[in-house]
Structures are given as structure tokens and as C-alpha cells.
Amino acid sequence: MMKLPIHPIMEESFAVIDREIGEHNFTAPEYAIVRRVIHATADFEFAQLMRFSPGVIEIAIASLRKKTPIIVDVGMVRQGIASLVAQTFDNPVIVAVEEAPVAFPGKTRTETGLLECWRRFPEGIFVFGNAPTALLALCDLLKTSDVKPPLVIGVPVGFISVVEAKNVLAQTSVPQIRVDGRKGGSPVAAAILNALLVLSCYRS
């Protein structure tokens, strides 16, 4: 197993979260992810908003260990995960918005880039922290595809199409971790993926 150093400040922060969160019904791996999200946001409400589909963590760990490409919606998510990806399995990281110099008519650049990423990496890990339109586009593709990603992290933040996109994701059978409601964002998406990378190093 790899030994990943933990900064003393992070250890102290985790101890504070452990004291303050109170009783919960998360499994130990789920709690490791929730705790990291709370650490990234200082927002305990995420403990009520995070959702895990059955078996998703084990599926995610297996996929990360196989160096499955990670498709993120925006560059901020890549920046948040780059260090741990490099320290662990060195998965390729592709940024959807950077795959689209211009947007298709009626679509955003991130949505357009997502369509290109799906064409190239339909069995990749898909991570959304910013772009609900791209998440909706992925969910639309899943309706008619026999190929399913091993993991979708659906945590876009905002007011327009955000709740709708998460609700549509919830209706799919794809393995998923999501945050219900308006909250989320690139730091949350990165925290979830980073927590999964740590779990991938320490779980047998």
C-alpha cells in the first residue's frame, strides 16, 4: 500500500469535524468522503446532502486503480486533484471545456467538450463540479448507450439547471456520488475524488 502524508493541520481539522458532526449513518468509506468535503467547505450541511449509490465506492476504487481516465468539467477540478492523482495512480485527466475551442450552436463549451470526451472515453470517470448543462448532456447520452461509466460525481453548484441535472442523474442506474440541491462546486468535486484516491491506496 502507498503511504500518503497527511498535513498536521488537516489531521486537526478532521478531529474537529469528528467532534462536531455528531451521530451519522454513513459507512466508514462514505464518512471519509463526507468528512473531506466538509473540510474543503467548512459546511456541515453536506452531511445531509451527499448521496451514494450502492457499491459505488468499491467500483470507483477498482476503476482508479486501473488508471481509468478522469474527465472533469472545468480546469478548477483538475487543479484540485492533480497532486493526489500524480502521487497515486497517475490517471489521465481530461478537462471537458478545454476539448471545445468553440461551442456547438445552442450548447455551452463545457457541454460541447463533454460530447467529445464521451466519444473518446465513454468508460471514463466523469466529474462535474461546475457545469449542469454538461451533466445533463451526459445523462441524455446514457439513455441510449450500452456503455456505462464506472463513476459519475455530480456536484455542480448554482441556481440554473443545477437541481434539475442532479435529479436526472439520480434517475439513472450509473454508479454515482452526488450532492442534492443547489450546493456543490469544483472544491467539492475535487474533495470527493481526492478522498476516493486516498481510499484506493489504503483499502485492500
N, C-alpha and C positions, 0 to 999 in steps of 0.2 A: 504493500500500500504506500501511496505517496504521503509525505508529511507536509502539510500546508501550514505555514506560520500564521498565527493569529495575533494581530496587534493588541497590546495590553488595553488600549482604550476600547477596542471592540469587545474584548472579554468583559471589561467593566460594564459596558453598555448592555451586553447580553444579560449580565447579572441583574441589572436594574429592570430590564424587561421581564425577566423571570419572576422578580418580586412583585411587579405591578400588574402583570396580566391576569393573575388570579386563575381560577379553575377554567379548564377548557377541555374539549373533546377531541382535539387533534391527536393523530398518531405522532410518534417521535419524529419521523421524517417530515410530516406535514408541519409540525411545530417548528422545525429547523428552518423551513422556508418562510413561514409566517413571521418568525422572530427576525429574520434577516430583512424582511420587508418593513417591519416596524422600526428596525434600526435605521433603515435608509430614509424613513419618512417622519419618525417621531410621532406616528399616528396609530394609536391602538385600535381605531375603528376597523383597520384592515383585518383584525381577528374575526370580525363579524361578516366581512365581505368576501373573503377568499373562498374559492370553491375548487375541489379536486375531484376529477372523475376517477372511478375505481381503477386501481392498479397503475395510475399514471406515473407515479414516481419511479416504480421499478422499470417501466417501459422507457422512461426518459433516461435513467441511468444506463441502461443497456445501449441506448442509441448514442449517448455521449461517448461512451467507451469505444464505440465502433467508429468514432471520428465522423459521425454524420454531420453534413453541412448545416450550419445555423444561419437561417435567413432572418434578419431583423428589419424592421420597417425604416428606421432612421439611424443616422450616424451616432446620435447620443447613446443609443443602446449598445452599439458596438464599442464605444469608448468605455462604457461601464463594465463590459465583460472581457475586454481584450486581455487584461493582465492575467486573470484566472484561466482563461482559455489557453493562453501561452504556457502557463505553469502546469497544466493538466494534460489534456489530450490533443491540443493544437488543432481543433476542428476548424475547417474553413468557415469564415464569417462573411456573409454577403449582405450588403445593405440595399434593400429594395429601391429606395428613392434614387440611389446612385446608378441603378440599371436603366433609368429612364431620363435621358437628356431633355426630352420634351414629353408632355402628357398626350395620351390619346384624346381625341375630342370627347368632351363630356366627362373625362376622368381626371383624377389628380395624378401627379407624377409618382407618388408612392403606390397608388393603385396600379398604374401602368407598369411600374417596375416589378410589382408583386406578380403580375401576369407573366412577365419574362422569367422571374425566379421559379415560378411554378412549372413553366415549360422545361426548365433545366434541372430543377431539384424537387420533383413532386414528393419525394420521400424524405425531404429535409425537415429539420425542426424549425417551426415558424414562430416568431416572437414579435408581438405588437405592443408597443408602449405609447404610440402617438397617433396612429392613423386608422380610425374606424372604417374609412372607406376601403382600405386595403384588406382589413379583416372581413368585411362584408364580401369583398370580391373573392377571397379565399373560400368562404363558406358557400358561395354560389358555385364555385368550381367543384367543391366536394359533393354537391348534389348528384352529379353525373359521372363522377370518377370512381374507378375501381381501386385506385391508389389512394392510400390514406397516409398523411404524415404521422410519425410516431408521437409527436407532441405539438400542440398549439398553446402558446402562452398568450392569452387575450386580455390585456390590461390597458387599452387606450384610455386617455383621460380627456374630459371636456364635456360639452353640452350638446353638440350636434352629432347625431347618429351614433353616439357612444353607447348608450344603453341599448339601443336597437341592435347594434353589432354584437354586443355581448349576449343578448337574448337569442339571437340567431345562432351564435356559436354554441350556446347551451343546448340547442335542439339537435345538434349533430352528434354523431357517435364517435368523433375523433377524440383520442386521449387529450385532455386539456386541463390547464390551470388558468383560472380567470378571476377577476375581481368584479363583482356585481356593482351596478350603479355607475356614477359619474367618475369616481376616483380611479387613479392608476397613474400612468406616466412612464417615461423612459427609466427613471431611477427604480421604479417598482419592477418593471420588466427585467432590468439588469440584476436586481437583487434576487429575483426568483431563479434566473438562470445560474447566477453565481452560487446560490445555495444548492442547486442540483449538481453543479460541478464538485462542490465540497463533498456532498453525499456520495457522489460517484467514486471519490477517492477513498472513502472510509468504510463504505458498506461492502460486505462480501458478496 
